[in-house]
Amino acid sequence: MIKRRTVLGLMGAAAGMATIGQTASAARAARGSRSLDLEDKRQLALAFRRLAYSLDNSVTFWWMRGTRYGVVDSVATPFWDMYVGAWFTTRDLSEDSYEVTMASANFYTPVNSGELLTSFRNPYTEEVVPVTYIEPKPWRTVFSPEGGSAFGGGESSGMKTTRSDAPGPGWIEGEDVVIRGDMVMNSVPVDPASGLKPFHVNDWSTYVGKLADVANPKVKSAPAVQYFTDILSWPKWLRMGDLPGSFVSRCYGRKVFAYEQMPATWRRLFEQAMPEKAKNAADLVKGN
C-alpha cells in the first residue's frame, strides 16, 4: 500500500509540474505578445492571414455549422441547419498583398436533422419554395492591409454598392489572438424608380488562434476557430415580398488541413448532392 506521505509527495510533484507548465506557457505568450503589435496595420493583416488563410499554397479547409433564422419584429424563427465548407490556396502578389483562390459548397438540412433539404415551407408566407445548391467553382480575391473578403459580392446592375472589409480590430487575450474579419456591404438602386430593392449584408467573423502560432514565423497557417454571424436582407428566392425582417445565421467553425478532417455530415451531404465535385474537391483551387 502506498503510504500517505508518498501519495502527498506525488500530488505535490504533479502540482509543481502543472505550475511549471503554466508558467512556461504564460512566458511564451508574454514573449509572443511583445513580438506582435496588432495596432500596426501590416502586422494585423499578417496575423489575420495566418488565422483566416495561410502563407503558403497548400490546400486548406474551413467548415462551419450553424442555423439560419428569419427575424421579424425581433422574433427569431429557425429555418434550417447549415453545413458550410470552403477550401482555398493563397499566393503572394507583393510584400503586402496576396491572392486567395477559394471554392465552397454549402448545404442545408431541416433543424436537428441530417437529411438534405430540397424544399422549404416559408413560415411567413406558407409558400413551398425549392432549395437549390450551387456547385463549387474557384474564384479569386485580392487581400491587402486595406481589406479584402473572399465572401463579398461585386457590383450588381443598376445598384450602387459600398463595402467595408478591412481586418480588425485584433487583440491578445491571454494565450489567444482574436481578430475580427467583418464584411459589410450595402447596395442601393441608382434609380429609385427602377423597382430594385436595397440589399444589405453584415458578415461578422471572429477568428481565434494561439498566440504562439500566430507570432511564430515558422507557422504558415495557424490552427484557428471562427465565430460567425450574418444579418442580411431577404434573398429573392424566398419570395418574401415587402415583409420587413432579416435573414440571420449564427455559426461556429474550424480550420482543418485535409478533406478527411471535414465533418462527416458535410462530406456525406456533399457526396450525395454533388458526387463528381466531391471526388476531387481540392483540385478546384490548385495551381493558382
Order of alpha helices (4+ residues) and beta strands (2+ residues): alpha-alpha-beta-beta-beta-beta-beta-beta-beta-beta-beta-beta-beta-alpha-beta-beta-alpha-alpha
